[in-house]
Amino acid sequence: MTSVDDEVAQLSDGITDLLLAGATVRVQETADSAAEFLLWVRHYEIAATDGTALSLLRGAKAAVIEAAAMCAAGFGRASLGAIRQQIDLMTSYVYFKDHPREWARVTETGDGFMLPSEVRKYHQALQPRLGARLDYLEKRGLDTVNGTYRLLSAHVHGQSELTAPKTGHLREALLSRPLLDEIPQFQLRASLALSNYFVALRAEEWFDLPEEPVRRVSMALTDDQRVQFFS
């Protein structure tokens, strides 16, 4: 039976090995994969008329850094959790930025935080065409918030035999390099899924939205779908 000192030493060696084996590439790829997500963070920062819920935007940016750091060091489950948190924070921000009283309640009591599913229900009631627009995107094979969030949650919560933790020693908490190399793809899916959602939410205001997400979504649609989507 190994001692705690031995366990920590082996964990340290494992992290060092992974940092020396492609960590720079993993960090860069994770950052690149979050580029469109960060466009929206910047968009909402510029559009903010007051300080309501801006901590959620700051947290969203921080979660990108955390995802890259955890991926570099080998903590894959923590990296996926940080990616999922980006969805939580950004979808909640687009609700709370317009609801200062509700945000004050969250900050004062901790109650009333809005999760992605709750925000989507609110947006569907507010924007009746949102559901149809999201259906267009799903039919064209674009990533959706619901699907991506479920995928990340399965890994974060260990909801199946494939995703449940199986560590017996500290070092085994580190993912292998081939698995870590896949994490930037999860970041990309989350980034594009959120971007798709935000374009669909305000498609009739396309001229005020970040140019690259609008262009990418537009190119994915057929001519008829494009007219219906953005009108």
C-alpha positions as CSV (number, residue, x, y, z in Angstrom):
1,M,0.0,0.0,0.0
2,T,1.5,3.3,-1.1
3,S,1.8,6.2,1.4
4,V,0.2,9.6,0.9
5,D,3.6,11.0,0.2
6,D,4.1,8.4,-2.5
7,E,0.7,9.1,-4.0
8,V,1.3,12.8,-4.1
9,A,4.8,12.3,-5.7
10,Q,3.3,10.1,-8.4
11,L,0.6,12.6,-9.0
12,S,3.2,15.3,-9.3
13,D,5.2,13.2,-11.7
14,G,2.1,12.5,-13.8
15,I,1.2,16.2,-14.1
16,T,4.8,17.1,-15.0
17,D,4.8,14.4,-17.7
18,L,1.6,15.8,-19.2
19,L,2.7,19.4,-19.0
20,L,5.8,18.4,-21.0
21,A,3.9,16.3,-23.5
22,G,1.8,18.6,-25.6
23,A,0.3,20.9,-22.9
24,T,1.2,24.0,-24.9
25,V,-0.7,22.6,-27.9
26,R,-3.7,21.6,-25.8
27,V,-3.9,25.1,-24.2
28,Q,-3.7,26.8,-27.6
29,E,-6.3,24.5,-29.2
30,T,-8.6,25.0,-26.2
31,A,-8.2,28.8,-26.5
32,D,-8.8,28.7,-30.3
33,S,-11.9,26.6,-29.8
34,A,-13.4,29.2,-27.5
35,A,-12.9,32.0,-29.9
36,E,-16.5,32.4,-31.0
37,F,-17.7,32.0,-27.4
38,L,-15.4,34.9,-26.4
39,L,-16.8,37.0,-29.2
40,W,-20.1,36.9,-27.5
41,V,-18.6,37.7,-24.1
42,R,-17.1,40.8,-25.6
43,H,-20.3,41.6,-27.4
44,Y,-22.3,41.5,-24.2
45,E,-19.6,43.4,-22.3
46,I,-19.8,46.3,-24.8
47,A,-23.6,46.2,-24.8
48,A,-23.9,46.3,-21.0
49,T,-25.7,49.4,-19.8
50,D,-25.0,48.9,-16.2
51,G,-23.1,46.4,-13.9
52,T,-26.0,43.9,-13.6
53,A,-24.6,40.3,-13.5
54,L,-21.3,41.3,-15.1
55,S,-19.6,38.9,-12.7
56,L,-21.2,36.1,-14.8
57,L,-19.4,37.4,-17.9
58,R,-16.1,37.6,-16.0
59,G,-16.7,34.1,-14.7
60,A,-17.4,32.8,-18.2
61,K,-14.0,34.1,-19.4
62,A,-12.3,32.6,-16.4
63,A,-14.0,29.3,-17.1
64,V,-12.2,29.2,-20.5
65,I,-8.9,29.7,-18.7
66,E,-9.7,27.0,-16.2
67,A,-10.7,24.6,-18.9
68,A,-7.4,25.1,-20.7
69,A,-5.4,24.8,-17.4
70,M,-7.1,21.6,-16.3
71,C,-6.6,20.1,-19.8
72,A,-2.9,21.0,-19.7
73,A,-2.4,19.4,-16.3
74,G,-4.4,16.3,-17.1
75,F,-7.6,16.8,-15.1
76,G,-10.0,16.0,-17.9
77,R,-13.2,15.8,-15.8
78,A,-12.5,19.2,-14.3
79,S,-11.8,20.6,-17.7
80,L,-15.1,19.4,-19.0
81,G,-16.8,20.8,-15.9
82,A,-15.3,24.2,-16.7
83,I,-16.6,24.0,-20.3
84,R,-20.1,23.1,-19.0
85,Q,-19.9,26.1,-16.6
86,Q,-19.4,28.4,-19.6
87,I,-22.9,27.4,-20.8
88,D,-24.3,27.9,-17.3
89,L,-22.8,31.3,-16.9
90,M,-23.5,32.7,-20.3
91,T,-27.1,31.5,-20.6
92,S,-27.8,32.8,-17.2
93,Y,-26.2,36.2,-18.0
94,V,-28.5,36.8,-21.0
95,Y,-31.4,36.4,-18.6
96,F,-30.1,38.3,-15.6
97,K,-28.7,41.3,-17.5
98,D,-32.4,42.3,-18.1
99,H,-33.6,41.4,-14.6
100,P,-31.6,43.4,-12.0
101,R,-34.1,42.6,-9.2
102,E,-33.8,38.9,-9.7
103,W,-30.0,39.2,-9.9
104,A,-30.0,41.1,-6.6
105,R,-31.9,38.3,-5.0
106,V,-29.3,35.8,-6.2
107,T,-26.5,37.8,-4.9
108,E,-28.2,38.5,-1.6
109,T,-29.7,35.0,-0.9
110,G,-28.2,32.5,-3.3
111,D,-31.7,31.6,-4.5
112,G,-33.1,32.0,-8.0
113,F,-30.2,31.2,-10.2
114,M,-31.3,30.3,-13.7
115,L,-30.0,27.2,-15.4
116,P,-29.9,26.8,-19.2
117,S,-33.1,24.8,-19.4
118,E,-35.0,27.5,-17.4
119,V,-33.5,30.3,-19.5
120,R,-34.5,28.5,-22.7
121,K,-38.1,28.2,-21.5
122,Y,-38.2,31.9,-20.7
123,H,-36.7,32.8,-24.1
124,Q,-39.2,30.6,-25.9
125,A,-42.1,32.4,-24.2
126,L,-40.5,35.7,-25.0
127,Q,-39.4,34.9,-28.6
128,P,-42.0,32.5,-30.2
129,R,-39.8,31.9,-33.3
130,L,-36.8,30.6,-31.3
131,G,-37.9,27.0,-31.3
132,A,-38.3,27.0,-35.1
133,R,-34.9,28.6,-35.6
134,L,-33.2,26.1,-33.4
135,D,-34.9,23.3,-35.3
136,Y,-33.5,24.7,-38.5
137,L,-30.0,24.6,-37.0
138,E,-30.4,21.1,-35.6
139,K,-31.6,19.8,-39.0
140,R,-28.5,21.3,-40.6
141,G,-26.3,19.4,-38.2
142,L,-25.2,22.4,-36.1
143,D,-24.5,21.9,-32.4
144,T,-27.2,22.8,-29.9
145,V,-27.0,23.9,-26.3
146,N,-29.3,21.1,-25.1
147,G,-27.3,18.3,-26.8
148,T,-23.9,19.7,-25.9
149,Y,-24.9,20.3,-22.3
150,R,-26.2,16.8,-21.9
151,L,-23.0,15.4,-23.3
152,L,-20.9,17.4,-20.9
153,S,-23.1,16.6,-18.0
154,A,-22.8,12.9,-18.7
155,H,-19.0,13.2,-18.2
156,V,-19.2,15.6,-15.3
157,H,-21.7,13.5,-13.4
158,G,-20.3,10.1,-14.5
159,Q,-23.8,9.0,-15.6
160,S,-22.7,5.8,-17.4
161,E,-20.1,3.0,-17.3
162,L,-18.1,4.9,-19.8
163,T,-18.0,8.1,-17.9
164,A,-18.0,7.1,-14.2
165,P,-14.7,7.7,-12.3
166,K,-12.5,4.6,-12.0
167,T,-9.5,6.0,-10.1
168,G,-7.8,4.0,-7.3
169,H,-4.8,6.3,-6.9
170,L,-4.2,10.0,-7.2
171,R,-2.3,9.7,-10.5
172,E,-5.2,7.8,-12.1
173,A,-7.3,11.0,-11.8
174,L,-5.2,12.3,-14.8
175,L,-6.5,11.4,-18.2
176,S,-4.2,9.9,-20.8
177,R,-2.8,12.3,-23.4
178,P,-5.0,10.9,-26.3
179,L,-8.1,11.6,-24.2
180,L,-6.9,15.1,-23.2
181,D,-6.2,15.8,-26.8
182,E,-10.0,15.4,-27.5
183,I,-11.0,18.1,-24.9
184,P,-10.6,21.1,-27.3
185,Q,-13.3,19.5,-29.4
186,F,-15.7,19.6,-26.5
187,Q,-14.7,23.3,-26.0
188,L,-15.4,23.9,-29.7
189,R,-18.8,22.2,-29.5
190,A,-19.8,24.3,-26.5
191,S,-18.6,27.5,-28.1
192,L,-20.5,26.9,-31.3
193,A,-23.6,25.6,-29.5
194,L,-23.9,28.8,-27.5
195,S,-23.1,30.9,-30.5
196,N,-25.9,29.2,-32.5
197,Y,-28.3,29.8,-29.7
198,F,-27.5,33.5,-29.4
199,V,-27.8,34.0,-33.1
200,A,-31.2,32.2,-33.1
201,L,-32.4,34.2,-30.2
202,R,-31.9,37.5,-31.9
203,A,-31.8,36.6,-35.6
204,E,-34.0,39.5,-36.7
205,E,-31.3,41.8,-35.2
206,W,-28.5,40.1,-37.2
207,F,-27.0,43.4,-38.1
208,D,-26.2,44.1,-34.4
209,L,-24.7,40.7,-33.7
210,P,-21.1,39.6,-34.0
211,E,-20.4,39.1,-37.8
212,E,-18.6,35.7,-37.8
213,P,-21.3,33.8,-36.0
214,V,-24.0,35.3,-38.2
215,R,-22.0,34.5,-41.3
216,R,-21.4,30.9,-40.2
217,V,-25.0,30.2,-39.3
218,S,-26.2,31.8,-42.6
219,M,-23.9,29.6,-44.7
220,A,-25.2,26.5,-43.0
221,L,-28.8,27.2,-44.0
222,T,-30.6,26.7,-47.3
223,D,-31.8,29.8,-49.2
224,D,-35.4,29.3,-48.0
225,Q,-34.3,28.6,-44.4
226,R,-32.1,31.7,-44.4
227,V,-35.1,33.9,-45.3
228,Q,-37.3,32.3,-42.6
229,F,-34.5,32.3,-40.0
230,F,-33.4,35.9,-40.2
231,S,-36.8,37.6,-40.9
